[in-house]
Amino acid sequence: MIGDLFGLDALERAVLQFVATLAEDSGFNKFACHAGEYAMAQAHTLVAMCAMQPEGDVRRVLAPSGRLVSSGLVSLQERACSVDDRFSFKQGLGDLLTMPALTADVFTRHFLPEAKATHLAITDFAHMHAEVSTVRAILGAAVVRRQRGVNALLVGPTGTGKSAPASLIARELGVRLHAAGIADSDGDAASPRERLSSLLLGQRLFGGGDGILVFDEFEDLFQRSSRTAQRRAPPRADRGAESGVWPLG
């Protein structure tokens, strides 16, 4: 189902199967990580051998611009490390693979739950009416046109309620508001790396006009802990990103 959902070809599915096995099979993980730290070239060689695919093709599939990484299914670590850290399987994805009836809706709700609805009305934002109206007009036009890559950045101190106008706007536009990476698979606060991968999943899963994606604490995008974080800036239309709201602060 995951391969169909993300439009993966046979090579991408084979590489994803390797990464999934590495993450979920403790015996295989112990075998693959026995050699210790891998440089990126060595890691590509190992994946190619285990997946029985040409090394050049594996390198292309696992590039930052490749579908596996750009969709958040796999995260890359640039520093020298063990192969399971070098290519990280999306946390929580393994739990879904064992479900007998995994659907796109279940997949979406697991990683991108609907954000908490606000009880506030437009009159509660009279002090920033012009700003809220502008954001509503921009995202509303994107929804009508089913246009991807339209984003709004809300800036303000932490705890001042920046997510509330996002919820209000989504309600007025009649679309769902999804939150990227609120919690990990154990229910704990998700790490920046996991939140980023959920953001990427949302960009791939939602078609133009199907919803609005909110990514709170936008400054997490600028952390340099992984290759995924390094590549993420506010998505451009040519990257096929879903319309979104980015509270900062």
N, C-alpha and C positions, 0 to 999 in steps of 0.2 A: 504494500500500500504506500509506503514512504517513497519508493522509487517512482510510482505513478503520480503521487501528489506533487513531487518536485520535478517531474519530467526527466529523471535520470536515465542515462543510456547504460548499456551493459557494462562498460568499463567502470563507470562511476559507481554502479551497484556492486561490482566486485571489490572495489577499493573500500567502499563504505562497509561492506560485509567484513573485511579485514579489520577495520577500525572498531567496529562493533564487537567482534570476537575478542579483540585485544582488551577492550574495556570490560566485557561481561564474563569472559572465561578465565578464571584465575590460573588454571594450569597453563594455558597458552600465553597468558600475560607473563608468567614467571619465566617461561622459555624464551620469549621474545626480548625480555628486558634483562636477561642474564648477562649480556655483554656490557651492560652499564650505559654510559652516555653515548649518544649518536650525534654526529654532525648531520646536517640536513641531507647531504648527498648519500650518506650511509643509510639513513632512514628510508629514503626513496628506494634504495636498492633492496632493502629488507621487504618493504611493502610489495615491490614488483615480484620478488621471488615467491612470497607467500600467496599473493593473489594470482600468480602465473600470468602476469601482464607485462608488456614491454616497459622498461624503465622510463623511457622518454614520455610515454603516454601517462604513466603514473605521476611523473613530475608535473605534467600539464594539468591533470585532474586535481592535484593537491596544491596548485598555485593559489595565492590569495584571491585571484580573479575567477577561479574555478567555481563551479556550481556548489560543490560540497562545502567549501569554506564560506563563500559569499552568502549562502543560505543559512549558515549557523549550525549545520549538521556536524561539522568538524571545525575545531579551533586549532590554530597553529601556534607553536611556541618557538620563538626564534633562537633563544639561547640554547647551548648544548644541554641536552637532558635525555632521559630515557625515552624510548620510542612511544610509550603510552602517554607521556607528557608532550612529546613533540606533536603528535596527532591525537587530540582529545575528542572523544565522542560526546555529543551533546548530553549533559547530565539529565537523567530522568527518561531519556529516550529508550534505554534498554527495558525499562518497566513496561513501556507501551508495546514493545515488540512481542510480548507474550500474550497480549490480549487477543481473544479469539475473534472479536468483531471490532477491530480498530477502524475508525472512520475519520475523515478529515475534520468533522466537528469535534470529536473527542480529542484529536490531536491539538486542535486550536485551543480548546478550553483548558487543556492541560498546561500549555506553555504561555498562552496569551489570554488569560481570563478577562472577562468584562470588568472594567474599572467600576469602582463604587459610584453609584449615582448620587448626585447632589440634590439637596432639597431646596436650594436657592433658586431664585427667579432672576430674570434680567434686571428687575428693579433694584436688586441687591448690589448691582454693579454700576450704579449711577455715577459713581466717582471715576469710573473708567469706561464709560459708555462708548466713547469713540474708539478706544482700543479693542474692546470686545466686539463691537460692530464690524470693525475692519477685519478681524480674524474670522468672524462668522461669514462675512461676505467672501473672503478668499477661499476658505474651506468649502463653503456652500457651492461656489462655482466649480470647484474641483470635483465635488460629489456629483453634481449635475452632468458635468462633462466626462465623468469617469476618468479623470486625469490623475496620473500618478506623480509622485515626487513633489507635492506641494506641502510645505512645512511652515509652522509658526513657532517662534521661540518666545516663551514667556519668561521674563527675568524678574527676580525679586528675592528677598531674604528667605531662608528656609522657614517653613511653617506659616507662611502668609496666605496660603490657600490658592496657589497658582493652578492646581489641578481642578478646582471647582468650576472655573469658567470653561475649561475644556469639556467637562461633563455636561455643562449647560448647553454648550454649542452643539455637541453631538446629539443631545436630546431634541433640540430645536430643528436640527437637520434630519432627524429621523433615522440616524445610523448608530451602530454600536460603537462604543469606545472601549478599546482593548488596551490593557496595560502590559508593557514588555518587562517580563522578568521580575515580578514582585517577590516571589519565593522560589527556593530550589525544590528538588523532588522530595526532600525531607520536611518541607514546611518552614525551613529557616530562611532568613533574609538571603536573597541570591547575591552572589559575588558580582562585581562589575563585569567579569568575563562572561558569566552565565547570563546576565541581563543583556549584554551586547549580542550574544548568540540568539536570545529570544527576540531581540529587535530585528535581527536579520531574518529569522524565521517569519516574522510578521510581514516583512517586506516582500517575501516570496509568496506567502499564503494568501494575502488579501488582494483581490482584484481591484482595479480602480473603482472608487465609489462604494465599495462594500463596507467600509468602516473607517474609523479614525484610530490611529495608534498613538498612545501617549507613552513617552519615555521620561520618567521623572529623574531629577538630578542629572541633567544632560552632561554636566562636566565629567561624568564617568567615561564619556567617549574619548576624552583626551588622556586617559591613563595609558601608560606605555608598557603595560605588563605583558601584552601579547600582540602578535601580528594583526589579529582581528581588530583590536583597539586602535592600533596605529592607522588602519585604513579607514576608520569610520569618521566621517564628517557629516554634516547635514546632507542627506541623500539628494542627489540631483535627479531631475526627471529622466535623464538617459540611463540611470541605474535601475529604473523600474520600481522605485520605492513607493510605498503607500503613503497617502496624505497623513500627516502627523502633527502632534503638538509636543513641544519640547520644553517643559518647565526647567528653569535653571536657577539653582540656589537652594 
